[in-house]
Amino acid sequence: MDSPTLPELEEKARAQLFGHILPFWTGPAVDHEQGGWLAWMDNDLRLDRTQAKGLVVNSRILWTFSAVHRVQPVELYRQMAGRAFEFLTQRFHDAVHGGAFWRLNGEGHVLEDTKKIYGQAFYIYALAEYHHAFGERTALEQARETFELVERYAHDAQFGGYIEVCRRDWSPAADSRLSDKDMDEKKSMNNHLHLLEAYTNLYRVWPDPRVAERLRELLQLFLDLILDARTGHFHHFFDEQWKVRSDNYTFGHDIEGSWLLCEAAEVLGDAPLLARAGRAALRLAEVALAEGLQPDGGLCYEGQAERVTDAGREWWPQAEAVVGFLNAFQLGGERRFLDAASHAWNYIERYIVDHVHGDWYWRVYPDGQPDLRQPKVSEWKGPYHSARACLETMQRAHDSAAAQAMKRKNRP
């Protein structure tokens, strides 16, 4: 399959977002009985109302419709963003201790009241985006309040970074795991990656010096400790003093982190840090291309010791591959990164998109067949990675095409 040109890639991303992804999340995925969005739906659109409604996916839905409205300000997306904001702030917000609960049941009652910092990060991320899109003062107030709580109770003043989990009252929790498949360690790459993302978005709308200080700390932690400069991968788990406790890596987090590091440094306006982030991003993209991206354009899930240990292709690494490789192309101008982004996009359209029921499959086997055991909607499966990839691709492809046109115009 031929690689699309930059204008073609921009239009493909636009068509996918507005013609395929968003119709699913404004249609079948909306919960008209219990509010917000459905907690769980399989690939044949069958529901399971016993499943929990999670903080992460509901925050991601709020971010998605807020971000989309800034690009396409139509009434439907305003309504969806308002619906998400109302559900999140009225059901998940802890009016007693601040921050947001981790899980609710279908009726909106609290199932798990822990303050997992990963979840608080997405709460901040989404509230900041809603404020950015609509100027809603309450959203910024709650984002600032949650930032203050995370800083007061989860920040490690001695060794840097953040602990993983607090109890409802923000006292330290005994179990540090985000989910059952994670290690019970004090610190993780994943938690810090999404705090970096959240604080970047918060700093856009609230340029407070303390946010800048913590964002700069997070960037330096990634560049100095979390990124293994030798292998070009992120370490996953650490003890309190940042001793590495894991030996695997995920290609999706590597390529996602590559562009999020650049975005954070750019928002800070720190030129030396941006240069360091750019070098790191190119290294991460180089290794993801060499080790993780397959001839069919799919990005494998996991690796260890320079070999693929899980060749499955989940939806979100494919989305992040397009953005990460486009970012690498913008940084260095190397055509192979643009080709990799286009190849990854072609893979998404061919294998990841569910052309029958809408949205994207969770996971595809190496032979291209979808893993139908995984749901279409869950507390972890929402529109954020796919919609954001479309938004980023539209903007980056447009900017790159404009830069190329300007270069041709100025050529003697």
JOZI-V668602 format. One record per backbone hydrogen bond with DSSP energy under -0.5 kcal/mol. CO is the residue of the C=O (numbers start at 1). NH is the residue of the N-H. Records with the same first field share a line. If there is no record, write none. Layout:
# JOZI-V668602
CO: NH  NH
This chain:
# JOZI-V668602
5: 9
6: 10
7: 11
8: 12
9: 13
10: 14
11: 15
12: 16
13: 17
14: 18
15: 19
16: 20  21
17: 22
20: 24  359
21: 24  25
22: 26
24: 27  29
27: 30
29: 38
30: 32
31: 35
36: 31
40: 48
41: 376  377
42: 45
46: 42
48: 51
52: 54
53: 104
54: 58
55: 59
56: 60
57: 61
58: 62
59: 63
60: 64
61: 65
62: 66
63: 67
64: 68
65: 69
66: 70
67: 71
68: 71  72
72: 74
74: 78
75: 79
76: 80
77: 81
78: 82
79: 83
80: 84
81: 85
82: 86
83: 87
84: 88
85: 89
86: 90
87: 91  92
88: 92  93
92: 101
93: 95
94: 98
99: 94
102: 55
103: 111  112
104: 53
105: 108
109: 105
112: 102  103
114: 116
115: 166
116: 119  120
117: 121
118: 122
119: 123
120: 124
121: 125
122: 126
123: 127
124: 128
125: 129
126: 130
127: 131
128: 132
129: 133
130: 134  136
131: 135
135: 137
136: 140
137: 141
138: 142
139: 143
140: 144
141: 145
142: 146
143: 147
144: 148
145: 149
146: 150
147: 151
148: 152
149: 153
150: 154  155
154: 163
155: 157
156: 160
161: 156
164: 117  118
165: 173
166: 115
167: 170
171: 167
174: 176
179: 182
183: 185
186: 164
187: 238
188: 192
189: 193
190: 194
191: 195
192: 196
193: 197
194: 198
195: 199
196: 200
197: 201
198: 202
199: 203
200: 204
201: 205
202: 205  206
206: 208
208: 211  212
209: 213
210: 214
211: 215
212: 216
213: 217
214: 218
215: 219
216: 220
217: 221
218: 222
219: 223
220: 224
221: 225  226
222: 227
226: 235
227: 229
228: 232  233
233: 228
236: 189
237: 245  246
238: 187
239: 242
243: 239
249: 303
250: 254
251: 255
252: 256
253: 257
254: 258
255: 259
256: 259  260
257: 261
258: 262
259: 263
260: 264
261: 265
262: 266
263: 267
264: 268
265: 269  270
269: 271
270: 274
271: 275
272: 276
273: 277
274: 278
275: 279
276: 280
277: 281
278: 282
279: 283
280: 284
281: 285
282: 286
283: 287
284: 288
285: 289
286: 290
287: 291  292
288: 292  293
292: 300
294: 297
298: 294  300
301: 251  252
302: 309  310
303: 249
304: 307
307: 304
310: 301  302
312: 301  314
313: 364
314: 318
315: 319
316: 320
317: 321
318: 322
319: 323
320: 324
321: 325
322: 326
323: 327
324: 328
325: 329
326: 330
327: 331
328: 332
329: 333
334: 337  338
335: 339
336: 340
337: 341
338: 342
339: 343
340: 344
341: 345
342: 346
343: 347
344: 348
345: 349
346: 350
347: 351  352
348: 352  353
352: 361
353: 355
354: 358
359: 354
362: 315
363: 371
364: 313
365: 368
369: 365
370: 372
371: 374
377: 41
379: 57
380: 382
381: 378
383: 387
384: 388
385: 389
386: 390
387: 391
388: 392
389: 393
390: 394
391: 395
392: 396
393: 397
394: 398
395: 399
396: 400
397: 401
398: 402
399: 403
400: 404
401: 405
402: 406
403: 407
404: 408
405: 409
406: 410
408: 411
